[in-house]
Amino acid sequence: MNTWNRFRELSRFERGVALEAAVVMSANWVGLRLAGFRRWKAVLEMLGHPAASSGGGQDPLEAAQEIARMQRAAARHLFFRANCLEQSLALLWLLRTRGIEGKLRIGARKEAGRFEAHAWVEQNGIVLNDAGESHRHFVPFDGPLGSMEAQTP
């Protein structure tokens, strides 16, 4: 079955999340390169107004996991390879605009003499977008750079 047929079989909600994820990841790709992390993060926080509630009566963790699943699917079909920061900022945006809490985590490690960094999103300590659990190999930063929360008002 081709990609378009699978996309058409998704629910309206899933298609909406996938399309929004693709747009936001593309914007993140451009925004991070033009404005840098701090400025782009501020833009996302200013533009991403939290929704009043997560809606639908669905458990927030289940809703967050479903949104993360659709975001990952969208990332696989972009015209570019979105890195972990671009994907995590998109997921945080998707959660925030639906009134679901999430926390951006950024960690670092030194591997074979090279400094490496990784980003992921958590909800109540549960990682939403790192199925391979590579985040476990990174020491998370605490503070303004390594932590960005999507909270409801």
C-alpha positions as CSV (number, residue, x, y, z in Angstrom):
1,M,0.0,0.0,0.0
2,N,1.5,3.4,-0.9
3,T,1.9,6.4,1.4
4,W,-1.1,8.3,0.1
5,N,-3.4,5.4,0.5
6,R,-2.3,4.9,4.1
7,F,-2.6,8.7,4.7
8,R,-6.2,8.6,3.4
9,E,-7.1,5.8,5.8
10,L,-6.1,7.9,8.8
11,S,-8.8,9.6,10.9
12,R,-9.4,13.2,10.3
13,F,-7.6,14.0,13.6
14,E,-4.5,11.9,12.6
15,R,-4.3,13.6,9.2
16,G,-4.5,17.0,10.8
17,V,-1.8,16.2,13.2
18,A,0.5,14.7,10.5
19,L,0.0,17.8,8.3
20,E,0.6,20.2,11.1
21,A,3.7,18.3,12.2
22,A,5.1,18.4,8.7
23,V,4.6,22.2,8.5
24,V,6.0,22.8,12.0
25,M,9.1,20.6,11.4
26,S,9.7,22.5,8.1
27,A,9.4,25.8,9.9
28,N,11.7,24.6,12.6
29,W,14.3,23.6,10.0
30,V,14.3,27.2,8.7
31,G,13.8,29.0,12.0
32,L,16.6,27.3,13.8
33,R,19.0,28.1,11.0
34,L,18.0,31.7,10.6
35,A,17.2,32.7,14.2
36,G,19.1,30.2,16.4
37,F,17.7,28.0,19.2
38,R,16.9,30.7,21.8
39,R,15.2,33.1,19.4
40,W,13.3,30.4,17.6
41,K,12.2,28.9,20.9
42,A,10.9,32.3,21.9
43,V,9.0,32.6,18.6
44,L,7.4,29.2,19.1
45,E,6.4,30.1,22.6
46,M,4.9,33.4,21.5
47,L,2.9,31.8,18.6
48,G,1.9,28.5,20.2
49,H,-1.0,29.6,22.3
50,P,-2.1,26.7,24.6
51,A,-5.6,25.3,24.1
52,A,-8.0,25.3,27.0
53,S,-8.0,21.6,27.3
54,S,-6.7,18.4,25.7
55,G,-10.2,17.8,24.5
56,G,-12.0,14.6,23.6
57,G,-11.9,13.2,27.2
58,Q,-8.9,11.1,26.2
59,D,-6.2,10.5,28.8
60,P,-3.5,13.2,28.2
61,L,-0.7,10.6,28.1
62,E,-2.5,8.5,25.5
63,A,-3.3,11.6,23.5
64,A,0.3,12.7,23.7
65,Q,1.6,9.3,22.6
66,E,-0.9,9.3,19.6
67,I,0.3,12.8,18.6
68,A,4.0,11.7,18.9
69,R,3.2,8.7,16.7
70,M,1.7,10.9,14.0
71,Q,4.7,13.4,14.3
72,R,7.2,10.5,13.8
73,A,5.2,9.3,10.7
74,A,5.2,12.8,9.3
75,A,9.0,13.1,9.9
76,R,9.6,9.9,7.9
77,H,7.9,11.4,4.8
78,L,9.4,14.9,4.7
79,F,11.6,16.1,1.9
80,F,14.4,16.5,4.3
81,R,15.6,14.6,7.4
82,A,14.5,16.5,10.5
83,N,16.9,16.2,13.3
84,C,15.9,15.4,16.9
85,L,15.6,19.1,17.9
86,E,13.4,20.0,15.0
87,Q,11.2,16.9,15.7
88,S,11.0,17.6,19.4
89,L,10.2,21.3,19.0
90,A,7.4,20.2,16.6
91,L,6.0,17.7,19.1
92,L,6.1,20.2,21.9
93,W,4.2,22.7,19.6
94,L,1.6,20.0,18.8
95,L,1.1,19.2,22.4
96,R,1.0,22.8,23.6
97,T,-1.6,23.9,21.0
98,R,-3.8,21.0,22.2
99,G,-3.5,21.9,25.9
100,I,-1.3,18.8,26.7
101,E,1.7,19.2,28.9
102,G,5.2,18.3,27.7
103,K,8.8,19.1,28.5
104,L,11.6,19.5,26.0
105,R,14.8,17.8,27.3
106,I,18.2,18.4,25.8
107,G,21.1,16.2,26.8
108,A,24.8,15.8,25.9
109,R,27.6,13.3,25.9
110,K,31.1,12.9,24.8
111,E,31.5,9.9,22.5
112,A,34.9,9.0,20.9
113,G,36.2,12.4,21.6
114,R,33.2,14.2,20.0
115,F,30.6,16.3,21.8
116,E,27.1,15.1,20.9
117,A,23.7,16.4,21.9
118,H,20.2,15.0,21.7
119,A,16.6,16.4,22.2
120,W,13.4,14.6,23.3
121,V,10.1,15.4,24.8
122,E,8.8,14.0,28.1
123,Q,5.4,14.0,29.8
124,N,5.6,13.3,33.6
125,G,8.9,11.6,33.1
126,I,7.7,9.4,30.2
127,V,9.6,9.9,26.9
128,L,7.2,10.5,24.0
129,N,9.4,10.6,21.0
130,D,12.5,8.5,21.5
131,A,11.4,4.9,20.9
132,G,14.9,3.7,20.6
133,E,15.7,5.1,24.0
134,S,18.9,6.7,22.8
135,H,18.1,9.5,25.3
136,R,19.4,7.2,28.0
137,H,22.9,7.7,26.7
138,F,22.8,11.5,27.2
139,V,23.0,13.5,30.4
140,P,20.1,16.0,30.3
141,F,20.7,19.7,31.0
142,D,18.6,21.4,33.5
143,G,17.6,25.1,33.3
144,P,16.5,27.4,30.5
145,L,18.3,25.7,27.5
146,G,17.6,22.1,28.4
147,S,14.1,22.6,29.5
148,M,11.1,24.0,27.7
149,E,7.6,23.2,28.9
150,A,4.3,23.2,27.1
151,Q,1.8,23.9,29.9
152,T,-1.8,24.8,29.9
153,P,-2.6,28.2,31.4
